[in-house]
Amino acid sequence: FYVYILYSKSIDRYYIGQTKNLRDRLTRHNNSSTRFTSRAKDWEIVFTEEFPTRSEAMKRESQIKCQKSRKFIEELISHAEGRRD
């Protein structure tokens, strides 16, 4: 299970979610008619964390969302990118 953060350049917004299948979920967001993600069709995955269970992924998703902070999200993404280099 994954926690993911999507970014849309066209609306300059982030979206946080959790799923078992990242590729399928991204496709559904970009073809979505749901309230938030329907605002854009250029969502891209900018951050992921993997968890062994859905409940752990849901807990982490809530932790990130509770921050209600773009700065927190961007720092999280930045630290993850630093680990990949």
CYANA upper distance limits for C-alpha pairs under 8 A (distance plus 0.5 A):
  1 PHE  CA     18 GLN  CA      7.63
  1 PHE  CA     19 THR  CA      6.19
  1 PHE  CA     20 LYS  CA      4.88
  1 PHE  CA     21 ASN  CA      8.00
  1 PHE  CA     50 GLU  CA      6.21
  1 PHE  CA     51 PHE  CA      5.66
  1 PHE  CA     52 PRO  CA      6.69
  1 PHE  CA     53 THR  CA      6.58
  1 PHE  CA     54 ARG  CA      6.22
  1 PHE  CA     57 ALA  CA      6.80
  2 TYR  CA     18 GLN  CA      5.88
  2 TYR  CA     19 THR  CA      5.85
  2 TYR  CA     20 LYS  CA      6.50
  2 TYR  CA     21 ASN  CA      8.29
  2 TYR  CA     22 LEU  CA      7.82
  2 TYR  CA     48 THR  CA      6.83
  2 TYR  CA     49 GLU  CA      6.00
  2 TYR  CA     50 GLU  CA      5.02
  2 TYR  CA     51 PHE  CA      6.48
  2 TYR  CA     57 ALA  CA      6.62
  3 VAL  CA     16 ILE  CA      7.86
  3 VAL  CA     17 GLY  CA      6.26
  3 VAL  CA     18 GLN  CA      4.76
  3 VAL  CA     19 THR  CA      7.15
  3 VAL  CA     48 THR  CA      6.02
  3 VAL  CA     49 GLU  CA      5.74
  3 VAL  CA     50 GLU  CA      7.06
  3 VAL  CA     51 PHE  CA      8.39
  3 VAL  CA     57 ALA  CA      6.24
  3 VAL  CA     58 MET  CA      8.12
  3 VAL  CA     60 ARG  CA      7.65
  3 VAL  CA     61 GLU  CA      6.53
  4 TYR  CA     16 ILE  CA      6.30
  4 TYR  CA     17 GLY  CA      5.97
  4 TYR  CA     18 GLN  CA      6.41
  4 TYR  CA     19 THR  CA      8.41
  4 TYR  CA     22 LEU  CA      8.50
  4 TYR  CA     45 ILE  CA      7.35
  4 TYR  CA     46 VAL  CA      8.09
  4 TYR  CA     47 PHE  CA      5.94
  4 TYR  CA     48 THR  CA      4.89
  4 TYR  CA     49 GLU  CA      7.11
  5 ILE  CA     14 TYR  CA      7.06
  5 ILE  CA     15 TYR  CA      6.03
  5 ILE  CA     16 ILE  CA      5.05
  5 ILE  CA     17 GLY  CA      7.04
  5 ILE  CA     45 ILE  CA      6.44
  5 ILE  CA     46 VAL  CA      6.29
  5 ILE  CA     47 PHE  CA      5.53
  5 ILE  CA     48 THR  CA      7.06
  6 LEU  CA     14 TYR  CA      5.98
  6 LEU  CA     15 TYR  CA      5.51
  6 LEU  CA     16 ILE  CA      6.93
  6 LEU  CA     43 TRP  CA      6.32
  6 LEU  CA     44 GLU  CA      5.73
  6 LEU  CA     45 ILE  CA      5.00
  6 LEU  CA     46 VAL  CA      6.14
  6 LEU  CA     47 PHE  CA      7.65
  7 TYR  CA     12 ASP  CA      7.57
  7 TYR  CA     13 ARG  CA      6.28
  7 TYR  CA     14 TYR  CA      5.05
  7 TYR  CA     15 TYR  CA      6.95
  7 TYR  CA     43 TRP  CA      5.87
  7 TYR  CA     44 GLU  CA      5.93
  7 TYR  CA     45 ILE  CA      7.02
  7 TYR  CA     46 VAL  CA      6.96
  8 SER  CA     12 ASP  CA      5.96
  8 SER  CA     13 ARG  CA      6.03
  8 SER  CA     14 TYR  CA      7.09
  8 SER  CA     40 ALA  CA      7.18
  8 SER  CA     41 LYS  CA      8.28
  8 SER  CA     42 ASP  CA      6.02
  8 SER  CA     43 TRP  CA      5.13
  8 SER  CA     44 GLU  CA      7.06
  9 LYS  CA     13 ARG  CA      7.61
  9 LYS  CA     42 ASP  CA      7.51
  9 LYS  CA     43 TRP  CA      8.15
 10 SER  CA     40 ALA  CA      7.27
 10 SER  CA     42 ASP  CA      7.55
 11 ILE  CA     39 ARG  CA      8.11
 11 ILE  CA     40 ALA  CA      7.29
 15 TYR  CA     37 THR  CA      8.26
 16 ILE  CA     61 GLU  CA      7.37
 16 ILE  CA     64 ILE  CA      8.31
 16 ILE  CA     65 LYS  CA      7.56
 17 GLY  CA     61 GLU  CA      6.76
 18 GLN  CA     57 ALA  CA      6.83
 18 GLN  CA     58 MET  CA      7.04
 18 GLN  CA     61 GLU  CA      7.10
 19 THR  CA     25 ARG  CA      7.46
 19 THR  CA     54 ARG  CA      8.34
 20 LYS  CA     54 ARG  CA      8.34
 21 ASN  CA     25 ARG  CA      6.65
 22 LEU  CA     26 LEU  CA      6.59
 23 ARG  CA     27 THR  CA      6.84
 24 ASP  CA     28 ARG  CA      6.74
 25 ARG  CA     29 HIS  CA      6.69
 26 LEU  CA     30 ASN  CA      6.73
 26 LEU  CA     43 TRP  CA      7.80
 26 LEU  CA     44 GLU  CA      7.83
 26 LEU  CA     45 ILE  CA      8.02
 27 THR  CA     31 ASN  CA      6.73
 28 ARG  CA     32 SER  CA      6.04
 29 HIS  CA     37 THR  CA      6.37
 29 HIS  CA     38 SER  CA      7.87
 29 HIS  CA     41 LYS  CA      8.19
 29 HIS  CA     43 TRP  CA      7.69
 30 ASN  CA     37 THR  CA      7.74
 30 ASN  CA     38 SER  CA      7.92
 30 ASN  CA     40 ALA  CA      7.67
 30 ASN  CA     41 LYS  CA      5.14
 30 ASN  CA     42 ASP  CA      6.89
 30 ASN  CA     43 TRP  CA      6.56
 31 ASN  CA     38 SER  CA      8.00
 31 ASN  CA     41 LYS  CA      7.27
 32 SER  CA     37 THR  CA      6.85
 32 SER  CA     38 SER  CA      5.74
 33 SER  CA     37 THR  CA      7.81
 33 SER  CA     38 SER  CA      5.45
 34 THR  CA     38 SER  CA      5.99
 35 ARG  CA     39 ARG  CA      7.96
 37 THR  CA     41 LYS  CA      8.24
 46 VAL  CA     77 ILE  CA      7.34
 47 PHE  CA     77 ILE  CA      6.27
 47 PHE  CA     80 ALA  CA      7.70
 50 GLU  CA     57 ALA  CA      7.99
 51 PHE  CA     56 GLU  CA      6.73
 51 PHE  CA     57 ALA  CA      6.19
 52 PRO  CA     56 GLU  CA      7.76
 53 THR  CA     57 ALA  CA      7.00
 54 ARG  CA     58 MET  CA      6.52
 55 SER  CA     59 LYS  CA      6.64
 56 GLU  CA     60 ARG  CA      6.79
 57 ALA  CA     61 GLU  CA      6.59
 58 MET  CA     62 SER  CA      6.71
 59 LYS  CA     63 GLN  CA      6.82
 60 ARG  CA     64 ILE  CA      6.84
 61 GLU  CA     65 LYS  CA      6.69
 62 SER  CA     66 CYS  CA      6.39
 63 GLN  CA     67 GLN  CA      7.25
 64 ILE  CA     68 LYS  CA      8.08
 64 ILE  CA     73 ILE  CA      7.99
 67 GLN  CA     72 PHE  CA      7.55
 69 SER  CA     73 ILE  CA      6.96
 70 ARG  CA     74 GLU  CA      6.62
 71 LYS  CA     75 GLU  CA      6.59
 72 PHE  CA     76 LEU  CA      6.64
 73 ILE  CA     77 ILE  CA      6.75
 74 GLU  CA     78 SER  CA      6.51
 75 GLU  CA     79 HIS  CA      6.56
 76 LEU  CA     80 ALA  CA      6.79
 77 ILE  CA     81 GLU  CA      6.70
 78 SER  CA     82 GLY  CA      6.73
 79 HIS  CA     83 ARG  CA      6.97
 80 ALA  CA     84 ARG  CA      7.17
 81 GLU  CA     85 ASP  CA      7.20
